[in-house]
Amino acid sequence: MRLSDSFFMRDFLYSEISQIEGIPNIPEYPDVAIEAGRGLCQHVLEPIQKALGRVSIRSGYRSPAVNEKGAENKNQYNCSSNASNYAHHIWDYRDKDGNIGATACIVVNSFVDYYEKTGDWQALAWWIHDNIPGYSSLYFFPKLAAVNVRWSPQPEKCISSYIPPKGMLTKPGEQNHSDDHAYLYSHFLNNLKI
């Protein structure tokens, strides 16, 4: 099933947990998963890819059974509970408020060299914040500046990181939330090679 110009549902179904544990990673409610996946791809991933070049998918959809196994073995797989992953990595279940949503862990390939030279993950964070109105939340990881990027029709607009400085970078109500951040990512854009 095609979700957008560049992305298909199959791109998001590969799961290391599924492969290792022998658990099928198939949506229980495909129509909801497809709707949420289309939101993520059309409103977030396509605009990022159009501006910054190829986006690599590290992980995407998780069935409840796959996610539950990941949460049981938190030290090995580092998954949150199913309830906290509804409308996040578990695309086919709505969150506690009845909203749909979808999360994928991505790498922006053109950003990797810049990040490895500078350690400046915030350049990508602020670029997405300022240029991709469809994103709901971002959570950055140290390896390759991979980021869990989430779409929801009710966006939270929060950015957090496991990369120092760890924790919350911004959320609505923070002083830095609506500032002009272009100077924080201009060096990256000036050296962009796509």
Secondary structure, DSSP 4 states (H G I P E B T S, - for coil): -B-SSS-BGGGGT--HHHHHHT-----SSHHHHHHHHHHHIIIIIHHHHHHH--EEEEE----HHHHHHHHHTHHHH-PPPHHHHBTTTBTTS--TTS---EEEEEEEHHHHHHHHHH--THHHHHHHHHH-TTEEEEEE-SGGG-EEEEE-SS---EEEESSSSPEEEE-TTSTTTTS--HHHHHHHHHT---
